[in-house]
């Protein structure tokens, strides 16, 4: 691997958990539900209603999304509200990873054996 791809390797490593989190169709549905929901967030029951998933399934997937720093939890008394994480660090890292992949692909050239890295 060319030396200049080392930053990409590091971004892949640091982004593994969030890539896995957003790669699941159920978690994508939850993210889309939260994006369409109120800014203050949604409770598990509300997410369950919108996604037609069971409460345990929603709770499980919310935990994965929170562990990946994609969601935040806001407590109001005894109520828990989930929303997109206002700290956009993880999404920014994913964006940098995608931009790095795109730049690396643009630096590839096609030869008779397939793709090779240009020098």
Secondary structure, 3 states (H helix, E strand, C coil): CCHHHHHHHHHHHHHHHHHHHHCCHHHHHHHHHHHHCCCCCECHHHHHHHHCCCHHHHHHHHHHHHHCCCEEEEEECCEEEEEECCCCHHHHHHHHHHHHHHHHHHCEEEECCEEEECC
